[in-house]
Amino acid sequence: QVQLVDSGGGSAQTGGSLRLSCVASGFTLSTFCAGWSRQAPGKEREVVARIDNYGRASYVDSVRGRFTISRDNAKSTWYLEMNSLKPEDTGMYYCAAAPRYGGACPFSVERNIYDYWGQGNQVTVSS
């Protein structure tokens, strides 16, 4: 049974930092595209970062240069380091995994290609 358990998040002030983690079980992480998405209040869920099996990362424009996604296949875990946080980063953050592409992350970063999701963690950034 595939399961993603994400953790971290919390509250920060503008300019602060937070870190999210996601631990996967039930499949081999090295064969999955791993991502992070967020859902702001009243808005649709959007994918903000992803990383393929080879460690190649991509980001949406709104977080590029501030967020860093990384993965540790040996630990079946991936991370989202969030720096220079802004109030508009507030929302529920979900980790996600896409097993269909053998570890690659095709299409544009915004494309929702994911089949499995974590339970979500709240991130709140105050001004």
C-alpha positions as semicolon CSV with decimal commas, in nm:
position;residue;x (nm);y (nm);z (nm)
1;Q;0,000;0,000;0,000
2;V;0,143;0,334;-0,107
3;Q;0,153;0,598;0,162
4;L;0,301;0,947;0,177
5;V;0,343;1,115;0,514
6;D;0,442;1,478;0,504
7;S;0,551;1,689;0,799
8;G;0,697;2,025;0,887
9;G;0,548;2,359;0,802
10;G;0,405;2,584;1,071
11;S;0,423;2,960;1,104
12;A;0,688;3,209;0,999
13;Q;0,725;3,579;0,946
14;T;0,794;3,737;0,611
15;G;1,150;3,660;0,513
16;G;1,167;3,354;0,732
17;S;1,225;2,990;0,649
18;L;1,047;2,659;0,691
19;R;1,114;2,304;0,583
20;L;0,877;2,030;0,475
21;S;0,953;1,659;0,458
22;C;0,773;1,369;0,295
23;V;0,837;1,004;0,365
24;A;0,709;0,745;0,122
25;S;0,632;0,381;0,182
26;G;0,494;0,105;-0,034
27;F;0,702;0,181;-0,343
28;T;1,055;0,251;-0,457
29;L;1,117;0,624;-0,448
30;S;1,384;0,611;-0,715
31;T;1,121;0,526;-0,976
32;F;0,899;0,823;-0,903
33;C;0,879;1,188;-0,988
34;A;0,844;1,364;-0,648
35;G;0,674;1,697;-0,606
36;W;0,521;1,952;-0,376
37;S;0,198;2,137;-0,424
38;R;0,013;2,400;-0,228
39;Q;-0,340;2,525;-0,197
40;A;-0,401;2,878;-0,083
41;P;-0,735;2,971;0,074
42;G;-0,999;3,002;-0,196
43;K;-0,764;2,889;-0,472
44;E;-0,697;2,569;-0,661
45;R;-0,411;2,342;-0,570
46;E;-0,095;2,420;-0,767
47;V;0,224;2,225;-0,809
48;V;0,519;2,444;-0,711
49;A;0,825;2,218;-0,734
50;R;0,929;1,874;-0,847
51;I;1,240;1,661;-0,876
52;D;1,313;1,360;-1,091
53;N;1,507;1,046;-1,015
54;Y;1,830;1,211;-1,132
55;G;1,794;1,509;-0,900
56;R;1,685;1,754;-1,167
57;A;1,451;2,006;-1,010
58;S;1,208;2,253;-1,157
59;Y;0,992;2,525;-1,003
60;V;0,711;2,758;-1,082
61;D;0,811;3,120;-1,125
62;S;0,658;3,232;-0,796
63;V;0,894;3,020;-0,586
64;R;1,203;2,986;-0,804
65;G;1,512;3,113;-0,623
66;R;1,344;3,090;-0,283
67;F;1,236;2,726;-0,254
68;T;1,459;2,421;-0,295
69;I;1,335;2,067;-0,348
70;S;1,564;1,775;-0,275
71;R;1,535;1,402;-0,231
72;D;1,708;1,115;-0,057
73;N;1,615;0,794;-0,234
74;A;1,787;0,580;0,030
75;K;1,548;0,723;0,289
76;S;1,248;0,736;0,055
77;T;1,217;1,100;0,153
78;W;1,201;1,434;-0,021
79;Y;1,209;1,784;0,114
80;L;1,104;2,138;0,040
81;E;1,324;2,407;0,188
82;M;1,137;2,738;0,181
83;N;1,332;3,060;0,228
84;S;1,247;3,428;0,196
85;L;0,887;3,342;0,270
86;K;0,610;3,577;0,168
87;P;0,250;3,604;0,292
88;E;0,133;3,472;-0,046
89;D;0,313;3,146;0,031
90;T;0,049;3,075;0,294
91;G;-0,152;2,759;0,232
92;M;-0,172;2,385;0,272
93;Y;0,130;2,207;0,130
94;Y;0,106;1,851;0,002
95;C;0,378;1,621;-0,114
96;A;0,304;1,417;-0,423
97;A;0,443;1,124;-0,617
98;A;0,403;1,024;-0,982
99;P;0,493;0,660;-1,057
100;R;0,391;0,650;-1,420
101;Y;0,706;0,789;-1,578
102;G;0,983;0,572;-1,436
103;G;1,144;0,845;-1,231
104;A;1,116;1,116;-1,495
105;C;0,912;1,433;-1,455
106;P;0,761;1,507;-1,796
107;F;0,555;1,801;-1,917
108;S;0,562;2,143;-1,752
109;V;0,616;2,176;-1,380
110;E;0,262;2,304;-1,333
111;R;0,113;1,988;-1,480
112;N;-0,056;1,768;-1,224
113;I;0,087;1,423;-1,304
114;Y;0,062;1,284;-0,952
115;D;-0,124;0,978;-0,832
116;Y;-0,036;0,985;-0,464
117;W;-0,059;1,266;-0,211
118;G;0,038;1,335;0,146
119;Q;-0,214;1,451;0,403
120;G;-0,098;1,812;0,390
121;N;0,063;2,057;0,628
122;Q;-0,031;2,416;0,692
123;V;0,218;2,692;0,623
124;T;0,129;3,039;0,747
125;V;0,343;3,342;0,670
126;S;0,264;3,665;0,850
127;S;0,370;4,011;0,743
